[in-house]
């Protein structure tokens, strides 16, 4: 009988030890470190808006004529002016740019009109271009563009003539340039545009009112500061 009791006691102790071992194993499993995958870095997309402040050299090509005056031509003064442009990126490569500024120019007779100081006129030439930006060169970001210009002529003065009226007109524009980004917001910009701009005009000389076409077709060369929001 003692043997039976002793056997049952040993068996019960063995079962108890086994159960206790299982409990400690479960606790150890619960206390083991849980691996968590690192959180993916948050990539912030750049703002689609960009502005630039530039100094522009506006360099008319020169040329044109007065109807009915054989050998007539015209020339125009260059101008250096400040300019603001605003760009919006539809994708990382495709953007639209609008330039805003005004520029004054003197108009002179040339050819058979040589020596004639026709007058002075201010131009407001807002130009909208659609651009392609290359993005495979790091901080150096070149682009090309094509667009349309509408030039308004205002604040006209006359000198050797009695009247001058230059007609507002549309023209095409092409451009090339680059931004060099110092950081994600700030950079420097160089830009060259060609406007194809040939407005008609009327001019009063003596008792006659003459018509003609001014071949402005200016190069616009700019440099300045870029800010990407």
Secondary structure, DSSP 4 states (H G I P E B T S, - for coil): -HHHHHHHHHHHHHHHHHHHHHHHHHHHHHHSPPP-PPPPPP-PPPPSEEEEEEEEEEE----EEETT-TTEEEEE--EEEEEEEEEEESSSSEEEEEEE-EEEEEEEEEETTTT-EEEEEEEEEEEEEEEEE--SSTTEEEEEEEEEEEEEEEEEEESSSSEEEEPPEEEEEEEEEEEEESSSSEEEEEEEEEEE---EEEEEETTEEEEEEE----EEEEEEEEEE-
